[in-house]
């Protein structure tokens, strides 16, 4: 009997020791993962600084107090509350005949979302929680503030449903492009001038996310993810290629202020 009790006590001690080992292991793993995340964040910021310096731009990690006032007209920055732009890269980019002001970085905002819970007795309660959203963006200001606004994004299910009720976007000769992309612009002529056949091929090949052009500012973002530093580099290169495909006559009209 005493032998059985002794074995039971040892077993309990053994289980307790295993629990302690598991707890220590879990704490160690959490610490290591936090260290890795901190190192990744530091490396990302260093890469963003390097990108800015290579292109004669300025990097500022602190909140950009003027961002919301300057870009309030862009839909991405109208969402939620407690809005803040940070890790901002800004300055003038000179590339041959192209010259524009770049503003890029990270953005965060909060929203209130409601959800329902049910207890063991079947009673439901509606609660509210605060959700924090973060994403990266890239803005290139062409200086052509008078140009018509143009939206190009991937087409979704709701767009197809809306088309059944006559709320159509602009269609193009390429059925593949028209199926994949939703294009909206008050000036169909301007949309067709920008999205010509070579541009369609370029867009289908590069598969950009959201392209929101408002007041002459080209904004690239998906509105929900924080980019790696390389994505900022790619966004600059993509934007310059995008603008490089605009027809000469269209650029001349913009420079002469003929479009509005």
N, C-alpha and C positions, 0 to 999 in steps of 0.2 A: 504493500500500500504506500509506504513511504517512498519507495522507488518510483511509483507512478506519479506521486505528487511532485517529486523532484524533477522528473522528466517534463511534467506540465509547466513547472516554473521556468525551467531552462528554455522550453519552447516559447513561452511568453516573452522571455528576455530576448530570444533570438528574433522573434517577429518584431519586437520593439527596435532592435538594432537595425534590422532591415529597413524599417520605416524611417529611422534617422538617416541612414545612408541614402535612401531615396530622396528625402527632403533636402539633404545637403547637395546631392547631385542636381536636383531641380534648381536650387538657388544658384549653384555654380553655372548651370546652363543659361539661366536668365541673365546673369552678370555678363557672361561671354557674349550672348546675343546683343545685349545693350552696348557692349564695347564695339562689336562689329558694326552695329547700326550707326554709332557715333563716328566711327572711322569712315564709313561710306558717305555720311553726310559731309564730313570734313573734306573728303576727296572730291565730292561733287562741287562744293563751294570753290575749292582750289581750281577745278577745271573751268568753272564759270568765270572766275577772275582771269584765268589765262586766256579764255576766249575773248573777253572784253579788251584785255591789253593788246592782243594780236590785231584787233580791229580798231584800235584807237578809241575804244568806248570806256565808260566808267561803270564800275560795279559798286553798289551800295547795299549792304545787308540789312540796314535799318528800314523801318516802315517808310513808304513813300507817301507823304502827306498830301501831295498834289494829284495823286493818281486818279481818285474818283472824280474830282472836279474836271480833270482833263479828258477822261475817257468815259464819262457818264453815259454818253449816247450809245455805247456798245453794250448789247444785251447781256453778255456774259458778266458784266460788272454791275448789273442792276439787281442781282439776286440777293435775297436775304438781308442780314444785318451784321453788325460787328465786322465790317469788311476791312481788309488790309492787304496792300501790296507790299512785298518785301523781296529781298535778294534781287534788286532791280539793276538791269544792265541798260544803259542809255547812251545816246550820242549820235553823231552823224556818220553815215556810211557813204563813202565815195567809191563808185565802181564804174569806171569808164564814164559814159554819159549819164549814168544813173546816180542820183544823190537823194538820200532820204534819211529821216530821223528814225532810229530804232529805239523802242522801249520794250523790254522783255523781262521775264522773271517769274516769281511765284505769287499766288493770290489765295486768300482764304476768306471765307464768310461762314455765317451760321444760319441755320433755319430751324424752325420749330415744327416737329412732326408729331402727329397723334398716332397712338396705337392702342389696341384693346387687349386686356388680360382677362383670363377666366380662372377663378379659384376652384377649390375642390368641391364646392357646393353648387357650381355652375353659375355663379354670379359674375357678371362682366363689369369691368371698369375701363373707362377711357382715360388714358394718361397722355401727357405731353413730355417730350424730351427734346433737348437741344442737340443738333447734329452739326458737326464741324466739317466743312468741305474744303479741299485744297486742290489747286490745279496750277499748271504752268501755262504761259502764253507768250506769243511773239507778235509785236505790232511794228509795222513799217509804214511810216507816214510819207506818202508820195508828194505831199504838198499841193495836190490837186483837190482842194476841198470842195470844188464845185461839181465834181463828177458824181453821177448817179450812184446810189447805194446798190451793192450787188452781194447777194448771198449765194454761196455754193456749198452744199453739204450732202452727205450720204442720204439717200431717200429711205424713209421708214414706212412702217405699216400704216400709220395714221395719214401720211401723205397720199398713199394709194386710196385709202377710204375717202379722203377729202376730194380726190379727183373724180369720184363717182358722183359727187354733188356739184360738179362744175368748178371747183376751186383748184384750177390747174396751175402748175408751175410752167416754166418755159421749156418747151421740148426742142430737141435738136435732131438733125438728120441721122445722127448715130443713135440707133435704138438702144445699143448697149450702154451708152453714156446716159441717155434719158431714163433708163431703168435704174441705174445705179445712183444718179445724182439729182438732187432737188435744186433748181436754180430759180431765184426770185430777184426781179429787178423792175423798177418802175419804167425803165426805158428798155424795151425789147431790142432796139437797135444797138444800144450800148452793150447789152448782154451778148448779142450775136457778134459784135465787133471784138469783144474780149475772148469769148469762147468759140473761136473758129476751129476748123478741122485740126490744125497742128496743135492747138491748145487742148482740144479734146483728147488727142492721142497722148499728150503730156500728162494730163490729169488721170487718164486711165492707167498709165504706166506707173505714176508715182503714188497714186491713191492717197491724196491728202485727206485730212479730217475736215473740220470746219474752216471755211474761208469766208470771213465776214468783212466786207469792205464798206465802211461808213465814213463819210466826210473825207474821203481820200486816204483813209487809214486801213491798211490790210491787217486784219487780226487773224492769227492762226492759233487754234487750241482745240482740245476735245472737251474742255470744261469740267473734267473730273480727275485727271491724273497728273502727278508731279513728274516732270521729265528728268531723264538723265541729262547731263551737261551736253552730250553729243547731239541731243535733239535741238538745242538752240543753234548749234553750228549748222545742222541740217536745215533748219527753218530759214536761216539767213540765205544759204545757198539756193534753197527751193524758191524763195521769194524773188531773188534776183533773176532766176531762170524764168519764173512766171511772168515777171515784168518784161523780160527780154523778148518774150513772144508776143507782146502787144504790137499791133500794126503801127508803122511809122505815121500814117495819116491820123490815127487815133491819138497818138502821143502829141503830134503837132496841134491838133484841136484842143487838147487839154492844156497845153502850154499857152495857147492863145486865148484860153478861157471861153471857148465856143460851146462846151458841154455844160449842161446844168440840169 
